[in-house]
């Protein structure tokens, strides 16, 4: 075998093993959960987005405005998340968390949704548990949830 091919194969298999290990590490971590009744701040990595913390501009996306019934909103959101492949882990009165797993290496992303009844908004946090890159999936996930929620709300009215 040519030396360049051997080097290429060594690098390729090293990367596969590295990503497999990261995927396994992500499975052993937990969803951050609420901190003092609010979603956790994103870490400094670019693979987390949050609608609740405005001063963390790189990670901020505007929340969903709502005037509807909290239980109806949660029910709609849970259905949206399940239809997207999310597995709901924790459910409370105005909050739930779910996980999404990638099909190749099993990377786990956390999704948290909290309804702020005082300000009539729905806050969402989507974050990868490990690594730095998510190929934009966490931001896309929040945008898709927002779009689907608004569509479902229009269909009902």
C-alpha positions in Angstrom: 0.0 0.0 0.0 1.2 3.5 -0.7 2.3 5.6 2.3 -0.1 8.4 1.4 -3.1 6.0 1.5 -1.9 4.5 4.8 -1.7 8.0 6.3 -5.2 8.9 4.9 -6.7 5.7 6.4 -5.1 6.3 9.8 -6.5 9.9 9.9 -9.9 8.7 8.7 -10.2 6.0 11.3 -8.8 8.3 14.1 -11.6 10.8 13.3 -14.2 8.0 13.3 -13.0 6.8 16.7 -12.9 10.4 18.0 -16.5 11.2 16.9 -17.7 7.9 18.3 -16.1 8.7 21.7 -17.7 12.2 21.6 -21.1 10.7 20.8 -20.8 8.3 23.8 -19.8 11.2 26.1 -22.8 13.2 25.0 -25.1 10.3 26.1 -23.7 10.4 29.6 -24.5 14.1 30.3 -27.7 15.6 31.5 -30.1 18.4 30.4 -29.2 21.5 32.4 -32.8 22.1 33.5 -34.2 25.4 34.9 -32.0 27.6 37.0 -34.0 29.9 39.3 -37.0 29.3 37.0 -35.2 30.3 33.8 -33.4 28.4 31.0 -29.6 28.0 31.4 -27.3 30.4 29.7 -25.5 28.9 26.6 -21.8 28.0 27.0 -19.3 29.9 24.9 -19.5 27.3 22.1 -21.3 28.2 18.8 -23.7 25.2 19.0 -26.3 26.6 21.5 -29.2 29.0 21.0 -31.5 30.5 23.6 -34.5 32.8 23.4 -34.3 33.9 27.0 -31.0 35.6 27.5 -30.8 38.7 25.3 -27.3 39.9 26.5 -25.8 36.7 25.1 -26.2 38.1 21.6 -24.4 35.4 19.6 -26.7 32.8 21.0 -30.0 34.8 21.1 -33.1 34.2 19.0 -36.4 36.0 19.8 -39.0 34.0 21.7 -42.5 33.0 20.5 -45.2 35.5 21.6 -48.3 33.8 22.8 -51.6 34.8 24.3 -53.1 31.4 24.4 -53.8 28.8 27.0 -50.6 27.4 28.6 -51.6 23.8 28.5 -52.7 24.1 24.9 -49.4 25.7 24.0 -47.4 23.0 25.8 -49.5 20.3 24.1 -48.8 21.8 20.6 -45.1 22.2 21.4 -44.8 18.6 22.6 -46.4 17.3 19.5 -44.1 19.4 17.3 -41.0 18.2 19.2 -42.2 14.5 19.0 -42.9 14.9 15.2 -39.3 16.2 14.8 -37.9 13.1 16.5 -37.4 14.5 20.0 -37.9 12.3 23.0 -39.4 14.1 26.0 -37.5 13.6 29.2 -39.0 15.9 31.8 -42.4 17.5 32.0 -43.6 20.2 34.4 -46.4 22.7 34.5 -44.8 25.3 32.2 -41.7 23.5 31.1 -40.4 20.4 29.3 -37.1 19.1 28.1 -36.4 16.7 25.2 -33.4 15.1 23.6 -32.5 14.6 19.9 -29.9 12.1 18.8 -27.9 12.1 15.6 -28.2 8.9 13.5 -24.5 8.4 12.8 -22.5 8.8 16.0 -25.4 9.3 18.4 -24.6 12.8 19.4 -27.2 14.1 21.9 -28.7 17.6 21.8 -30.8 19.1 24.5 -34.0 21.0 23.9 -35.8 22.9 26.6 -39.0 24.9 26.4 -40.4 27.1 29.1 -43.6 29.1 29.0 -43.3 32.5 30.6 -46.9 33.2 31.6 -46.1 36.6 33.1 -44.8 38.0 29.8 -46.8 35.7 27.4 -43.8 34.3 25.6 -42.4 30.8 25.0 -38.7 30.4 25.6 -36.6 27.7 23.8 -33.0 26.5 24.4 -31.4 24.1 22.0 -27.8 23.0 22.6 -25.3 20.3 21.7 -23.9 18.5 24.8 -20.4 18.1 23.4 -18.2 19.6 20.8 -18.3 23.0 19.1 -19.9 22.5 15.7 -23.5 21.3 15.1 -23.7 22.3 11.4 -26.4 24.8 12.4 -28.9 22.2 13.6 -29.7 23.8 17.0 -30.6 27.2 15.4 -32.6 25.4 12.6 -34.4 23.4 15.3 -35.6 26.5 17.1 -36.6 28.2 13.9 -38.6 25.1 12.8 -40.3 24.9 16.2 -41.3 28.6 16.0 -42.5 28.2 12.4 -44.5 25.0 13.2 -46.0 26.5 16.4 -47.2 29.7 14.5 -48.6 27.5 11.7 -50.5 25.3 14.2 -51.8 28.4 16.0 -53.1 29.9 12.7 -54.8 26.6 11.8 -56.7 26.5 15.0 -57.9 30.1 14.8 
